[in-house]
Amino acid sequence: MQSVASTHIERGDHEAALPLMTELLATSRRVFGAEHESTLTAITNLAITHDRMSNHHLSLPLKQEVVDAQRRTQGDGHAHTLSAIGNLSSSYNNLCEYERALPLQKEVAEGYRRLMGSRHLDTLVAVGQFGKLLYKMGDHDAAAQLLQEAVEGLSALSADEANMQQLEDFKVLVKENAECLADPVEAAELQEVIKEQRSVWEVKLAKLRKELAWQRRWRLPEAVVAFLESPESILPVALTVVAVAVLVWRVGFVWVLVGSWAL
């Protein structure tokens, strides 16, 4: 089953892989227990699949479960724990909940620095991600040092060792961050744009949570939930019901008149 699920993922068919991975997780919980390494790996794989389908709200509780289990079994400073915390931070980041993502990513960066050293790939990527979050939150002074550290460290690694995509992303952020620091007015305007975008996503997230609450409470399909929550969809139906009621009333009234006349 694992090989079939992996094949679907390689082909980009995450919807086909999802039920298989869910079944694999259920089997692992039953056979190995909730905190076994195989179970935690299955939970992580399912969460990543949800992320690839942009279901970040569904991956979040799965990643939290892995973090809690790794803290209990491996300790806060273990590499597996730090990796799980980084995954959880990325989910909060994807949901634009930067205040929750930031302390987690800081813990990851500091943990890898103690565990792996300042020049290790995992440390540099974690530091860069921490700087990226600070940049998104408008703390450009703090972001500048961390992003520069990540760029210099990744540039010093060989092409085989370095994560080149991360390096290019961090280089772009270093440039943008420097421009913001050089132009405080532009930085303030950028911060306003970030706030506006964040408010938009918060509204979308609230609506999504409301839809999920509908589904969990009534077990309704997504199409039915969308129909019930859409005034544009309900209005024509309501008007139709009223029109039919009026028509039935008028027909009944006519029959009453006819009956009276016949008598």
N, C-alpha and C positions, 0 to 999 in steps of 0.2 A: 504493500500500500504506500509506503514511504517513497519507493522509486516512482510509482505512478504519479504521486503528488508532485515530486521533484520535476518530472517530465512536464507536467502542466505548467509549473512555475517557469521553467526554462522557455516554454513557448509563449509565456505571457498570459496564459489562461488562468488567472488567479481565482475566478469564480468556480471553475471546475476543481481546483486544488483545495478550496476552502473546506468543503464537507469532509474530504479525506483527512485533512490535517486536524479537523475537529474530532474526528473519530479516533485518530492516532493519539491525540491528547487524552481523550477519555479512557482509552485502553491503558496508556502509560500511568495514569492516576490510579487505575484499578489494580494494575499488576505491581508497580514499583512504589506507589505512594506519592503524596503531594509534593514532597521536597527532594525527590530523587533527581539526580543530574539529568537523566533521560526525560523526565517529566518537565523540568525547567527548560530544557532545550526545546521540547515540543511546544511549550507555552510561548517561548520567544519566537519560534518559527511562525506560529499562528498570528502573533502580534505583528510581526513584520509583514505577513501577507495582508493583514488588515490595513497596514500603512500604505502598502503598494496600491491598494484599492481606495486610498484616501479616507478610510474609515478610522481616523485617528482617535475618535471618541470611543471606539471599540477596542483599540489596541492599548489604551491607557490603563484600564484596570488589570489587564494581563501583565503588562510590564511592571505595574506596582506589586503584583503578586510575586513576580520573580525577584524584585529588589528585596522585599520583606524576607523571602525565603533565603536568599543569599546572605543577607545580613545575619540571620540566625545561624546558618550552617557554616559559612565561610568567614564571617567577620566583615567589618566595614572597609578595611583596607585591602581586601583580596582583589586580585585582578578581575575575577568573574563578577564580583560585587560592583566594582567600578564600571565595568562594561554594562551591567544591567542598569545602573544609575544613569549612565550616559544615554541609554535607550529611552529611559523614562523622561529625561530632560528633553530629548528630541520630540517626544509626543506633545509635551506642553508647549514647546516651541512651535510645532506645526499648528497647534490650536491657538497661537498668539497669546498664550498665558505666560508671558515672559518673566513675571515676578516669581512664578513657581519654578520655571526652568532654570533661572539664574543660580540660586543656591545649590541646586543639584549639579549643574555643570561646573561650578566652582569647586565642589567636593571632588568631582572627577579629576579636574586639572591638578589640584593639590595632591590627591591620592596617587595619581600616576607619577607626579614629580618625586614623591617620596619613594615610591616602589620601583620605578624604572629609571629615574634620573631625568635631568632637564632636556637631554638631547635625544631621547627615545621618540620614535614615530608616534606612539600612542599619546605620549605626553604633549608633543607639539600640536597634534590635531586637537586634543582636548583644550589646550591653552587657546588655540585659534578659535575654537567654538565658543569658549568663554568670552573672548574678545568680541566675537560676532554678536553675541547676545547683548553685551554692553553697548555696542554700536547701535543696535536696534532700539535700545532703550534711551538713546541720546547721551550716554556718558562717554563722549568722544575722547576725553583725556585718558581715562582708564583703558579704553579700547585700544588706543594707539600703541601703547607699550606691549600689550599682549599680542596684538596682531603682528607687530613688527618682530617680536620674538618668534612667533610661529613661522613667519616667512623666512627669516634668516636661518632658523633651524632646519626647516624642510629643504631650503636651497642648498644647505651644506651636505645633505644626505645624497647618496647616489640615486640614479634614476630608478633603480630596482627597489630601493628601500623607501623612497618618498612616495607619498600619495599626491600625484601630480595635479589631480583635479582639485583637491583641497588647497594645494599651494596656489593655483591660479585664482581660486575663489578668494583666498586671503589677500593676495596681491591687489585684487580689485578693491577690496574693502579698505586696505591700507591707503590706497589712492583717494577713495571717496572720503575716508575719515580725515585725511590730511586737508582736503578741500574744505570740509566742514569746520575744522579747527582754524583754517586761514580766513574763513568768512563766517563770522558769528551769525550774521543775518541769515545767510543761507542755511546754516545749521539749525537755527530756530524754525525756519520755514520747513525744513526737512522733518524736524521733530513734530510739527503740526500735522504734516502729511501722515507720519507714522501713527499719530494719535487718531486721526480720522479713519485710517485703514483699520486700525485696531477696533474702533467702535463699530465699524461695519461688520467685522468678523465676530464681534461679541454678540451682535444682533442675530447673525446667522447661526451662531452656536446656540443661543437661547431658543431659537425656533427649532433647531435640530433636536435639542433636549426635549422640547415640548412634544415633537412628533414621536420621539422614542417613548415618552411617558404614555402617550395615546396607545401605541402598539403594545407596550408591556401590560397596560391595564386591560385593554379590550381584545388583545391579540388580533388587531386589524391589519390587513395588508396595507402596504405603503400607498397604493392608489386610493384606497378608501379613506385613509388619514388625510391625504392631500385634498380629496374631494370635500371632506367634512370641514377642513380648515380654510377653504377657499370661498369667500363671499360671492365671488363671480360665478362659482359653480352652484352654490346653494340657491341664489336668487331666482334663476329661471325655474328651478324645481318648485320653489315655494309659490311662485306665481302660477305655475301650472296646477298645483294642488288647490289653490284658491279658486282658479277658474273652473276646475272640475266640480268643486263643492258648490259654487254658485249655479253651475249648469244643472247639477243634480237637484238643487233646491228649486230652481225654476221649473224643471220637468215635473217634480213632485207637486208643485203648486198647480200646474196645468191639469194634472190628473185629478186633483181634488176638485177643481172647477168643473171638469168634465163629469165627474161622478155626481156632483151636486145638481148639474143641469139634467143629467139622466134621471135622477130621482124626481 
